[in-house]
Amino acid sequence: MHDERTGRTPESALAELRRRLEAGRVRGRLNKTQLAGLAGLSRGTVQAAFKTGGKVPSTFTVAALARVLKLPAAELQELRRDAAGGVSGDGPGRPIQQWAPHALEVHPAGPAPGSSGLVEQRVLPSYVRREHDQLLAEAVREAAQGRSRMVVLVGESSTGKTRACWEAVQPLAEKGWRLWHPFDPTRAEAALEELHEVGPRTVVWLNEAQHYLGDRAVGERVAAAVHALLLEAERAPVLILGTLWPNYFKQYTALPGADGTDPHSRVRELLAERTVSVPEAFNTSELAAASSLARGDALLADALTRAHADGRLCQDLAGAPMLLKRYENGSPTARALLEAAMDARRLGFGLHIPQAFLTDAALDYVHDNDSDQLIDNWAEKAYSELAKKVHGKQAPLPRVPTRQEQRPPGSPAPTSNDAAGIQGPVFRLADYLEQHGRSVRRHRCPPASFWHATLKHINQPDVLGTLARAAERYHRLQWAHHLYHRASQHYSRSAPVQPVRIREDARGLSGAETLMLATNLLVRLALAREKAGDHNAPESRHQQAAKDNSPGALVRLALMRKKAGDHNAPEDLYRRAADFGNDFPQLFPHHPPSRMLHRLWPYGLDPDGTPTGPWSAESEALPQGSRDLLPGP
């Protein structure tokens, strides 16, 4: 391009500008480091201004150098303008609408429909405005009106700070503002080098501001340069937005120590009255607003299913993709532990999964090709890998801290470290991975190591009963039989024998006897014998079951004794049954208490002792054409 007015090309104008600057530096006997100090510029900025082939210096750099070198500023600015092709030069950055939010470190939440799932193709969920958004909006309005402003959002990781800043600057994008995100070669170096060149109508993006203000070498100088930018009227308006974690905020704003050291004096001055707190959780009204927006937003609706209780919606949205990456790209042993935990949760385990169970259960989840991963300390390494947190302070499989249960004086000592009867360390699968596992593994049957670990380590009767039914659904009938047996030993109300469908005919009973070894099964067998007309075996069966304090057997045996004319034994049997149900024996000199009977109905007894409920003959009968579901030998 040729300037008809001056006859100069941009290249010749830039060369002339550098020639004059170099002549002034030599005349003043200054090296570039000295010149940078006197001009208040970074050495890199000065080097770039003199470097052949470098970019055109900004108007602010030229003005500062002209002042120190005592050169005619107007002539140098004209040369700079010609070198830039007639563009006045707005400093670093580019128009806001040219930026993508993920390039500015807004955490991705999920892929767009039909996309490959890459970060560039991820969409943002609908935005829920909160209290801090109002304060941000006020600063943006003042900047748009011509006043320079700075706001730093202070909050824990993944609480929505960066997304809030992105949403706040959108009105400025419509007004043609620029945005500058200094990060190359390092954040602090980039900021220090070009802050002096920032022009009007620019957003300075200092996300994770500890990388700028906390830099040991130049953090204080960056703070001073930012402060100067806010105060210089000729460069107004600018908007400086930053984010900061609370621990850094406390560190930077702490008063000088007793020894007089004050490493962050300029940072403390800069942050004064320029910070806004971002809470970790959404309040009730904000969750309600999120629920309204979620009607047309699958990402937001999905996150709300997990975050509605604690309000940590942003953490879930930010952490979910990273949790999935940890699962998909983790070591074979870490993946095995996660899949064992996924299966445990979807098949009936509580939130807290015992470590002993997980370690043994995971063995068959490791592919034969990865068996070399099972070295002596494989479990320790895998648990350590899964304890590392992602965005939002979530870990794929964190250990749950144990807390000593506070009990009234005189109460029996607890037998384990929590109310569920789990002994040893316990872990909790991240909610998002649990939900993911329920989806992708819903048709998969756990391997043998899972069932073996359940039988070996789990003594929670309700869990055992639930998993026994799951084993039956997968036609793992021998495992189902042994799990029912173990559950019945712990008097599980969830492990009656209805899934083991017994043929209630004289020939079938003898074949089923070998399977009915557990306490509750003996009760059912006794009732079946009595129904078949055998009036001798039932009492012996009930007596055998009553030795283990089976409530159903105790009540049934009491009724049998009373019918036989024994009026002394029944009350003692009733008391033993009531003790099992935590009821009050003094309420029933002649009849069991209603609360206890309500507990016993699932065991197949109505208040007068008649078999009923899930153990009735009608409910136990095999459907026509059904296969015999009794486990094999």
C-alpha positions as CSV (number, residue, x, y, z in Angstrom):
1,M,0.0,0.0,0.0
2,H,1.3,3.4,-0.9
3,D,0.4,6.6,1.0
4,E,-0.3,9.2,-1.7
5,R,-0.1,12.0,0.8
6,T,3.4,11.2,2.1
7,G,4.7,8.9,-0.6
8,R,5.6,6.2,2.1
9,T,4.7,2.6,2.2
10,P,3.9,0.9,5.5
11,E,7.3,-0.9,5.4
12,S,9.3,2.3,4.8
13,A,7.3,4.2,7.5
14,L,8.0,1.5,10.0
15,A,11.7,1.4,9.1
16,E,11.9,5.2,9.4
17,L,10.2,5.0,12.8
18,R,12.7,2.5,14.1
19,R,15.6,4.5,12.7
20,R,14.5,7.6,14.6
21,L,14.0,5.6,17.8
22,E,17.4,4.0,17.6
23,A,19.1,7.3,16.9
24,G,17.5,8.8,20.0
25,R,18.5,5.8,22.1
26,V,22.1,6.0,21.0
27,R,22.2,9.8,21.5
28,G,20.9,9.3,25.0
29,R,23.4,6.5,25.7
30,L,20.7,4.1,27.0
31,N,20.5,0.4,26.6
32,K,17.1,-1.1,26.1
33,T,16.8,-2.3,29.7
34,Q,17.5,1.3,30.9
35,L,15.1,2.7,28.3
36,A,12.3,0.2,29.4
37,G,12.7,1.3,33.0
38,L,12.6,5.0,32.3
39,A,9.6,4.6,30.0
40,G,7.7,2.3,32.3
41,L,7.6,-0.4,29.7
42,S,8.6,-4.1,29.8
43,R,11.9,-5.0,28.2
44,G,10.1,-7.2,25.8
45,T,7.9,-4.3,24.6
46,V,10.9,-2.2,24.0
47,Q,12.7,-5.0,22.2
48,A,9.7,-5.5,19.9
49,A,9.6,-1.8,19.1
50,F,13.2,-1.9,17.8
51,K,13.2,-5.4,16.3
52,T,13.4,-5.5,12.5
53,G,10.4,-7.5,11.2
54,G,8.5,-7.1,14.5
55,K,5.0,-5.8,14.8
56,V,4.1,-2.1,14.7
57,P,4.4,-0.7,18.2
58,S,1.3,0.8,19.8
59,T,0.5,4.4,20.2
60,F,1.2,4.2,23.9
61,T,4.6,2.6,23.4
62,V,5.6,5.3,20.9
63,A,4.4,8.0,23.2
64,A,6.4,6.7,26.1
65,L,9.6,6.2,24.1
66,A,9.3,9.7,22.5
67,R,9.0,11.2,26.0
68,V,12.1,9.6,27.3
69,L,14.2,10.1,24.2
70,K,13.0,13.7,23.8
71,L,11.8,13.1,20.2
72,P,8.9,14.9,18.5
73,A,5.9,12.7,19.5
74,A,3.6,14.0,16.7
75,E,6.0,13.0,13.9
76,L,6.6,9.6,15.4
77,Q,2.9,9.0,15.8
78,E,2.3,9.9,12.2
79,L,5.0,7.4,11.1
80,R,3.4,4.7,13.4
81,R,0.0,5.4,11.8
82,D,1.5,5.1,8.3
83,A,3.3,1.9,9.3
84,A,0.0,0.4,10.5
85,G,-1.6,1.2,7.1
86,G,-3.6,4.2,8.4
87,V,-5.2,2.3,11.3
88,S,-5.0,4.2,14.6
89,G,-4.3,1.0,16.6
90,D,-6.5,-0.1,19.4
91,G,-3.9,-2.1,21.2
92,P,-3.9,-5.9,21.9
93,G,-6.9,-8.1,21.6
94,R,-9.6,-8.7,19.1
95,P,-13.4,-8.1,18.8
96,I,-15.3,-9.9,21.5
97,Q,-17.6,-11.6,19.0
98,Q,-14.5,-13.4,17.5
99,W,-13.8,-15.2,20.8
100,A,-15.3,-18.6,21.7
101,P,-16.1,-19.0,25.4
102,H,-14.0,-22.2,25.8
103,A,-11.0,-20.3,24.4
104,L,-11.4,-18.0,27.4
105,E,-11.5,-21.0,29.8
106,V,-15.2,-21.4,30.3
107,H,-15.6,-25.0,31.4
108,P,-17.2,-27.2,28.7
109,A,-20.4,-28.9,29.9
110,G,-21.5,-31.2,27.1
111,P,-21.4,-31.9,23.4
112,A,-23.8,-30.4,20.9
113,P,-26.3,-32.9,19.4
114,G,-24.6,-34.8,16.5
115,S,-21.1,-33.5,17.3
116,S,-18.0,-35.5,18.1
117,G,-17.8,-34.2,21.6
118,L,-14.6,-32.1,21.1
119,V,-14.3,-29.0,23.2
120,E,-14.8,-26.7,20.2
121,Q,-18.2,-28.4,19.6
122,R,-19.5,-28.3,23.1
123,V,-22.4,-26.1,23.9
124,L,-23.1,-24.1,27.0
125,P,-26.1,-24.8,29.1
126,S,-28.7,-22.1,29.7
127,Y,-27.4,-19.4,32.0
128,V,-29.1,-18.8,35.4
129,R,-28.5,-15.2,36.6
130,R,-27.6,-14.8,40.3
131,E,-26.8,-12.0,42.7
132,H,-23.2,-11.5,41.6
133,D,-24.4,-11.1,38.0
134,Q,-26.2,-7.9,39.0
135,L,-23.0,-6.4,40.3
136,L,-21.1,-7.4,37.2
137,A,-23.8,-5.9,35.0
138,E,-23.5,-2.6,36.8
139,A,-19.7,-2.5,36.2
140,V,-20.3,-3.2,32.5
141,R,-22.9,-0.4,32.2
142,E,-20.4,2.1,33.8
143,A,-17.7,0.9,31.4
144,A,-20.0,1.4,28.4
145,Q,-20.7,4.9,29.6
146,G,-16.9,5.8,29.5
147,R,-15.6,4.9,33.0
148,S,-12.8,2.3,33.5
149,R,-13.8,-0.4,35.9
150,M,-12.3,-3.6,37.4
151,V,-14.2,-6.6,39.0
152,V,-12.6,-9.8,40.3
153,L,-15.0,-12.6,41.1
154,V,-13.8,-14.6,44.2
155,G,-15.1,-18.1,44.6
156,E,-14.2,-21.8,44.7
157,S,-13.3,-23.8,41.6
158,S,-16.1,-24.4,39.2
159,T,-18.7,-22.1,40.8
160,G,-19.5,-20.3,37.6
161,K,-17.1,-17.3,37.8
162,T,-15.7,-17.4,34.3
163,R,-19.0,-18.1,32.7
164,A,-20.5,-15.1,34.6
165,C,-17.7,-12.9,33.1
166,W,-18.4,-14.2,29.6
167,E,-22.2,-13.5,29.9
168,A,-21.5,-10.0,31.4
169,V,-19.4,-8.8,28.4
170,Q,-22.0,-9.7,25.7
171,P,-23.5,-6.2,25.7
172,L,-20.1,-4.7,25.0
173,A,-19.6,-7.1,22.1
174,E,-22.6,-5.4,20.4
175,K,-20.9,-2.1,20.9
176,G,-17.7,-3.2,19.1
177,W,-15.4,-3.7,22.2
178,R,-12.3,-5.8,22.0
179,L,-11.2,-8.5,24.4
180,W,-7.6,-9.3,25.3
181,H,-6.6,-12.5,27.0
182,P,-2.8,-12.4,27.8
183,F,-1.3,-15.9,28.0
184,D,1.8,-16.2,25.7
185,P,4.6,-16.9,26.5
186,T,3.3,-17.0,30.1
187,R,0.3,-15.1,31.5
188,A,2.4,-12.8,33.7
189,E,4.9,-12.1,31.0
190,A,2.3,-11.4,28.4
191,A,0.4,-9.0,30.7
192,L,3.5,-7.1,31.7
193,E,4.6,-6.8,28.1
194,E,1.4,-5.4,26.6
195,L,-0.6,-3.8,29.4
196,H,0.9,-0.5,28.4
197,E,-0.5,-0.9,24.9
198,V,-4.1,-1.6,25.9
199,G,-6.4,1.0,24.3
200,P,-9.9,2.3,25.0
201,R,-13.0,0.0,24.8
202,T,-11.0,-3.1,25.7
203,V,-11.9,-5.9,28.1
204,V,-8.8,-7.2,29.8
205,W,-9.4,-10.9,30.7
206,L,-7.5,-12.0,33.8
207,N,-9.1,-15.4,34.4
208,E,-7.3,-17.3,37.2
209,A,-5.8,-14.0,38.3
210,Q,-3.3,-15.7,40.6
211,H,-1.2,-16.5,37.5
212,Y,-0.9,-12.7,36.9
213,L,-0.9,-11.1,40.4
214,G,0.7,-14.0,42.3
215,D,3.7,-14.4,40.1
216,R,6.8,-14.2,42.4
217,A,8.9,-12.4,39.9
218,V,6.6,-9.8,38.3
219,G,3.2,-10.1,40.1
220,E,3.6,-6.7,41.9
221,R,4.6,-5.0,38.6
222,V,1.6,-6.5,36.9
223,A,-0.6,-5.1,39.7
224,A,1.0,-1.7,39.3
225,A,0.4,-1.7,35.5
226,V,-3.2,-2.7,35.9
227,H,-3.7,0.1,38.4
228,A,-2.1,2.6,36.1
229,L,-4.4,1.4,33.2
230,L,-7.5,2.1,35.4
231,L,-6.3,5.6,36.3
232,E,-5.1,6.9,32.9
233,A,-8.0,8.9,31.4
234,E,-6.6,8.9,27.9
235,R,-7.0,5.1,27.7
236,A,-10.5,5.0,29.2
237,P,-12.8,3.2,29.1
238,V,-11.4,-0.2,29.8
239,L,-13.0,-3.1,31.7
240,I,-10.8,-5.5,33.7
241,L,-12.3,-8.8,34.7
242,G,-10.7,-11.5,36.8
243,T,-11.4,-14.6,38.8
244,L,-9.7,-15.7,42.0
245,W,-9.9,-18.6,44.5
246,P,-10.6,-17.6,48.1
247,N,-7.3,-18.9,49.4
248,Y,-5.4,-16.7,47.0
249,F,-7.6,-13.7,47.9
250,K,-6.8,-14.2,51.6
251,Q,-3.1,-14.5,50.8
252,Y,-2.9,-11.4,48.7
253,T,-5.0,-9.2,51.0
254,A,-3.3,-10.2,54.3
255,L,-1.7,-7.4,56.2
256,P,2.1,-7.2,56.6
257,G,3.6,-9.7,59.0
258,A,5.3,-8.9,62.3
259,D,8.7,-9.0,60.5
260,G,7.5,-6.2,58.2
261,T,7.4,-8.2,55.0
262,D,4.7,-7.3,52.6
263,P,5.0,-9.3,49.4
264,H,1.6,-8.3,47.9
265,S,1.2,-4.6,48.8
266,R,0.3,-3.5,45.3
267,V,-2.0,-6.4,44.7
268,R,-3.8,-5.7,48.0
269,E,-4.3,-2.1,47.0
270,L,-5.5,-3.1,43.5
271,L,-8.1,-5.6,44.9
272,A,-9.5,-3.3,47.5
273,E,-13.2,-2.7,46.9
274,R,-13.0,-4.5,43.5
275,T,-14.0,-8.0,44.4
276,V,-17.4,-9.8,44.4
277,S,-18.0,-13.1,46.1
278,V,-19.6,-16.0,44.2
279,P,-21.3,-18.6,46.5
280,E,-20.7,-22.3,46.0
281,A,-24.3,-23.3,45.8
282,F,-27.5,-22.1,44.2
283,N,-30.2,-21.0,46.6
284,T,-33.8,-22.0,46.4
285,S,-35.0,-19.3,44.0
286,E,-32.0,-19.8,41.7
287,L,-32.7,-23.5,41.6
288,A,-36.3,-22.8,40.7
289,A,-35.1,-20.5,37.9
290,A,-32.8,-23.2,36.7
291,S,-35.6,-25.7,36.7
292,S,-37.7,-23.4,34.5
293,L,-34.8,-23.0,32.0
294,A,-34.2,-26.8,32.0
295,R,-37.4,-27.5,30.3
296,G,-35.7,-26.9,27.0
297,D,-32.2,-27.7,28.0
298,A,-31.1,-31.3,28.3
299,L,-27.7,-30.5,29.8
300,L,-29.2,-28.4,32.6
301,A,-32.0,-30.8,33.3
302,D,-29.5,-33.7,33.6
303,A,-27.3,-31.8,36.0
304,L,-30.4,-30.8,38.1
305,T,-31.2,-34.4,38.8
306,R,-28.0,-34.7,40.8
307,A,-27.6,-31.1,42.1
308,H,-31.1,-30.4,43.3
309,A,-30.3,-31.5,46.9
310,D,-27.1,-29.5,47.6
311,G,-27.4,-26.8,44.9
312,R,-23.9,-27.4,43.5
313,L,-25.1,-27.1,39.9
314,C,-22.1,-25.4,38.4
315,Q,-19.7,-27.9,39.9
316,D,-21.7,-30.7,38.3
317,L,-21.8,-29.1,34.9
318,A,-18.1,-28.4,35.0
319,G,-17.0,-31.7,36.5
320,A,-19.1,-34.2,34.5
321,P,-17.1,-34.2,31.3
322,M,-13.8,-34.5,33.2
323,L,-15.2,-37.3,35.3
324,L,-16.1,-39.2,32.2
325,K,-12.7,-38.6,30.7
326,R,-11.1,-40.0,33.9
327,Y,-13.2,-43.2,33.5
328,E,-12.6,-43.6,29.7
329,N,-8.9,-42.8,29.8
330,G,-7.9,-44.2,33.2
331,S,-5.7,-47.1,33.9
332,P,-7.2,-50.6,33.4
333,T,-7.3,-51.2,37.2
334,A,-8.9,-47.8,37.9
335,R,-11.5,-48.5,35.3
336,A,-12.2,-51.9,36.8
337,L,-12.8,-50.4,40.2
338,L,-15.2,-47.8,38.7
339,E,-17.2,-50.5,36.8
340,A,-17.4,-52.7,39.9
341,A,-18.8,-49.6,41.8
342,M,-21.2,-48.8,38.9
343,D,-22.6,-52.3,39.0
344,A,-22.8,-52.3,42.8
345,R,-24.8,-49.0,42.8
346,R,-27.2,-50.0,40.0
347,L,-27.9,-53.4,41.5
348,G,-28.7,-52.3,45.0
349,F,-25.7,-51.2,47.1
350,G,-26.0,-48.1,49.2
351,L,-24.0,-44.9,48.7
352,H,-21.0,-46.2,50.7
353,I,-19.3,-49.2,49.1
354,P,-16.7,-51.1,51.2
355,Q,-13.1,-51.1,49.9
356,A,-12.7,-54.8,50.7
357,F,-15.6,-55.6,48.4
358,L,-14.5,-53.3,45.6
359,T,-10.9,-54.6,45.6
360,D,-12.0,-58.2,45.2
361,A,-14.9,-57.5,42.9
362,A,-12.8,-55.6,40.4
363,L,-10.5,-58.5,39.6
364,D,-12.5,-60.0,36.8
365,Y,-13.2,-56.6,35.3
366,V,-9.6,-56.3,34.3
367,H,-9.1,-57.7,30.8
368,D,-6.7,-60.6,30.3
369,N,-4.5,-58.4,28.1
370,D,-4.1,-56.1,31.1
371,S,-3.4,-58.7,33.7
372,D,0.1,-57.4,34.1
373,Q,-1.5,-54.3,35.8
374,L,-2.4,-56.5,38.8
375,I,0.9,-56.0,40.6
376,D,1.2,-56.2,44.4
377,N,0.1,-52.7,45.1
378,W,-2.3,-52.3,42.1
379,A,-5.3,-51.4,44.3
380,E,-3.4,-48.7,46.2
381,K,-2.4,-47.1,43.0
382,A,-5.8,-47.3,41.5
383,Y,-7.6,-45.8,44.5
384,S,-5.0,-43.0,44.6
385,E,-5.7,-42.3,40.9
386,L,-9.4,-42.2,41.4
387,A,-9.1,-39.9,44.5
388,K,-7.7,-37.0,42.4
389,K,-10.2,-34.3,41.9
390,V,-11.4,-32.7,38.7
391,H,-13.2,-29.3,38.3
392,G,-15.7,-28.7,41.0
393,K,-13.7,-30.6,43.6
394,Q,-15.2,-33.9,42.4
395,A,-13.3,-37.2,42.3
396,P,-14.4,-40.3,40.5
397,L,-14.2,-42.6,43.5
398,P,-13.3,-40.7,46.8
399,R,-13.0,-42.3,50.2
400,V,-15.8,-41.3,52.6
401,P,-14.5,-40.0,55.9
402,T,-15.7,-42.0,58.9
403,R,-17.3,-40.1,61.7
404,Q,-17.8,-41.4,65.2
405,E,-21.5,-41.8,65.9
406,Q,-22.6,-39.9,69.0
407,R,-24.7,-42.1,71.2
408,P,-26.6,-41.5,74.5
409,P,-24.8,-42.7,77.7
410,G,-25.4,-46.3,78.3
411,S,-26.2,-47.2,74.7
412,P,-24.7,-50.3,73.2
413,A,-21.4,-49.8,71.5
414,P,-21.7,-49.7,67.7
415,T,-20.4,-52.8,66.0
416,S,-19.1,-51.0,62.9
417,N,-18.1,-47.6,61.5
418,D,-21.6,-46.7,60.3
419,A,-25.2,-47.4,60.7
420,A,-25.4,-49.7,57.7
421,G,-23.1,-52.3,59.3
422,I,-20.1,-51.7,56.9
423,Q,-16.7,-52.4,58.4
424,G,-13.5,-50.8,57.1
425,P,-12.9,-48.0,54.6
426,V,-15.8,-47.1,52.3
427,F,-15.9,-45.2,49.0
428,R,-18.6,-43.3,47.1
429,L,-18.9,-43.3,43.3
430,A,-19.4,-39.8,41.8
431,D,-23.0,-39.2,41.0
432,Y,-22.4,-38.5,37.4
433,L,-20.5,-41.7,36.9
434,E,-23.2,-43.6,38.7
435,Q,-25.8,-42.2,36.3
436,H,-23.5,-43.0,33.4
437,G,-23.0,-46.6,34.6
438,R,-26.8,-47.1,34.9
439,S,-27.1,-46.2,31.3
440,V,-24.2,-47.9,29.6
441,R,-24.1,-51.0,31.7
442,R,-27.8,-51.6,32.2
443,H,-27.7,-54.9,30.2
444,R,-24.3,-56.2,31.4
445,C,-24.0,-59.0,34.0
446,P,-21.3,-58.5,36.5
447,P,-18.5,-61.1,36.4
448,A,-18.0,-63.9,38.9
449,S,-15.6,-61.8,41.1
450,F,-18.5,-59.4,41.8
451,W,-20.8,-62.1,43.1
452,H,-18.0,-63.8,45.1
453,A,-16.9,-60.5,46.7
454,T,-20.6,-59.8,47.7
455,L,-20.8,-63.2,49.3
456,K,-17.5,-62.8,51.0
457,H,-17.7,-59.2,52.3
458,I,-21.3,-58.0,52.5
459,N,-23.4,-58.7,55.6
460,Q,-26.1,-56.2,55.1
461,P,-29.2,-58.4,54.7
462,D,-31.3,-56.0,52.6
463,V,-28.4,-55.5,50.1
464,L,-27.8,-59.3,50.0
465,G,-31.5,-59.9,49.3
466,T,-31.5,-57.3,46.5
467,L,-28.4,-58.7,44.9
468,A,-29.7,-62.2,45.1
469,R,-32.8,-61.1,43.1
470,A,-30.4,-59.4,40.6
471,A,-28.3,-62.6,40.3
472,E,-31.5,-64.5,39.6
473,R,-32.5,-62.0,36.8
474,Y,-29.1,-62.7,35.2
475,H,-29.7,-66.5,35.6
476,R,-26.7,-66.7,38.0
477,L,-28.9,-69.2,40.0
478,Q,-26.2,-70.8,42.2
479,W,-25.0,-67.3,43.3
480,A,-28.6,-66.3,43.9
481,H,-29.1,-69.4,46.1
482,H,-26.0,-68.6,48.2
483,L,-26.9,-64.9,48.5
484,Y,-30.4,-65.8,49.7
485,H,-29.0,-68.2,52.2
486,R,-26.6,-65.6,53.6
487,A,-29.3,-62.9,53.6
488,S,-31.6,-65.2,55.6
489,Q,-28.9,-65.8,58.2
490,H,-29.1,-62.0,58.9
491,Y,-32.9,-62.0,59.1
492,S,-33.4,-59.9,56.0
493,R,-37.0,-58.8,55.3
494,S,-35.9,-58.4,51.7
495,A,-34.7,-62.0,51.3
496,P,-37.8,-64.2,51.7
497,V,-38.0,-67.1,49.4
498,Q,-40.5,-65.8,46.9
499,P,-38.0,-65.6,44.1
500,V,-37.1,-69.3,44.6
501,R,-40.4,-70.5,43.2
502,I,-41.2,-73.7,45.0
503,R,-43.4,-76.4,43.5
504,E,-45.9,-77.0,46.3
505,D,-46.7,-80.6,45.7
506,A,-45.6,-83.7,47.7
507,R,-43.0,-84.7,45.2
508,G,-41.4,-81.3,44.8
509,L,-41.0,-80.6,48.5
510,S,-38.3,-83.2,49.1
511,G,-36.2,-81.9,46.1
512,A,-36.5,-78.3,47.4
513,E,-35.5,-79.2,51.0
514,T,-31.8,-79.2,50.1
515,L,-32.1,-75.6,49.0
516,M,-34.0,-74.4,52.1
517,L,-31.2,-74.5,54.6
518,A,-31.5,-70.9,55.9
519,T,-33.7,-69.9,58.7
520,N,-36.5,-68.1,56.8
521,L,-36.5,-70.9,54.3
522,L,-37.2,-73.4,57.1
523,V,-40.2,-71.4,58.1
524,R,-41.6,-71.5,54.6
525,L,-40.9,-75.3,54.3
526,A,-42.7,-75.9,57.5
527,L,-45.8,-74.1,56.3
528,A,-45.7,-76.0,53.0
529,R,-45.4,-79.3,54.9
530,E,-48.4,-78.4,57.1
531,K,-50.4,-77.4,54.0
532,A,-49.5,-80.8,52.4
533,G,-51.0,-82.6,55.4
534,D,-47.9,-83.4,57.4
535,H,-48.6,-82.4,61.0
536,N,-45.4,-83.8,62.5
537,A,-42.6,-82.1,60.6
538,P,-43.7,-78.4,60.8
539,E,-43.1,-77.9,64.5
540,S,-39.6,-79.4,64.3
541,R,-38.9,-77.1,61.4
542,H,-40.2,-74.1,63.3
543,Q,-38.1,-75.1,66.4
544,Q,-35.0,-75.3,64.2
545,A,-35.7,-71.8,62.8
546,A,-36.7,-70.4,66.2
547,K,-33.2,-71.2,67.6
548,D,-31.9,-68.4,65.4
549,N,-34.6,-66.0,66.7
550,S,-36.6,-65.9,63.4
551,P,-39.6,-63.7,64.3
552,G,-41.9,-65.6,61.9
553,A,-40.9,-68.9,63.3
554,L,-41.3,-67.7,66.9
555,V,-44.8,-66.4,66.4
556,R,-45.9,-69.4,64.4
557,L,-44.4,-71.8,67.0
558,A,-46.2,-69.9,69.8
559,L,-49.5,-70.3,68.0
560,M,-48.9,-74.0,67.5
561,R,-48.0,-74.4,71.2
562,K,-51.2,-72.5,72.2
563,K,-53.3,-74.7,69.9
564,A,-51.8,-77.7,71.5
565,G,-52.9,-76.5,75.0
566,D,-49.6,-75.1,76.3
567,H,-50.5,-71.7,77.8
568,N,-47.1,-70.9,79.3
569,A,-44.7,-71.2,76.4
570,P,-46.4,-68.8,73.9
571,E,-45.8,-65.6,75.9
572,D,-42.1,-66.3,76.1
573,L,-42.0,-66.9,72.4
574,Y,-43.9,-63.7,71.8
575,R,-41.5,-61.7,73.9
576,R,-38.5,-63.1,71.9
577,A,-40.2,-62.1,68.7
578,A,-41.0,-58.7,70.0
579,D,-37.4,-58.2,71.1
580,F,-36.4,-58.8,67.5
581,G,-38.8,-56.1,66.3
582,N,-37.9,-53.6,69.1
583,D,-41.5,-53.6,70.4
584,F,-42.8,-53.6,74.0
585,P,-43.5,-57.0,75.4
586,Q,-45.8,-55.7,78.2
587,L,-48.4,-54.8,75.6
588,F,-49.3,-58.4,74.7
589,P,-50.1,-60.9,77.5
590,H,-52.3,-62.8,75.0
591,H,-51.5,-61.4,71.5
592,P,-48.5,-60.1,69.7
593,P,-48.4,-56.3,69.3
594,S,-49.7,-54.9,66.1
595,R,-46.4,-53.2,65.2
596,M,-44.6,-56.5,65.4
597,L,-47.2,-58.3,63.4
598,H,-47.0,-55.6,60.8
599,R,-43.3,-56.4,60.6
600,L,-44.0,-60.1,60.3
601,W,-46.6,-60.0,57.5
602,P,-43.8,-60.1,54.8
603,Y,-42.9,-63.4,56.3
604,G,-46.2,-64.9,55.3
605,L,-48.2,-64.7,58.5
606,D,-51.4,-62.7,59.1
607,P,-52.4,-61.8,62.8
608,D,-53.9,-65.2,63.5
609,G,-50.9,-67.1,62.0
610,T,-52.4,-67.9,58.6
611,P,-49.9,-68.0,55.8
612,T,-50.4,-65.0,53.5
613,G,-48.6,-62.2,51.7
614,P,-45.7,-62.9,49.4
615,W,-45.4,-66.5,50.7
616,S,-48.9,-67.5,49.9
617,A,-49.3,-70.6,47.7
618,E,-50.9,-68.4,45.0
619,S,-47.9,-66.1,44.8
620,E,-45.4,-69.0,44.9
621,A,-46.9,-71.1,42.2
622,L,-44.9,-71.3,39.0
623,P,-46.4,-69.5,36.0
624,Q,-47.7,-71.9,33.3
625,G,-44.8,-72.8,31.0
626,S,-42.2,-71.3,33.2
627,R,-38.8,-72.9,33.5
628,D,-37.7,-74.3,36.9
629,L,-35.6,-71.6,38.4
630,L,-34.1,-73.7,41.2
631,P,-30.3,-73.4,41.2
632,G,-28.4,-76.4,40.0
633,P,-26.1,-78.5,42.1
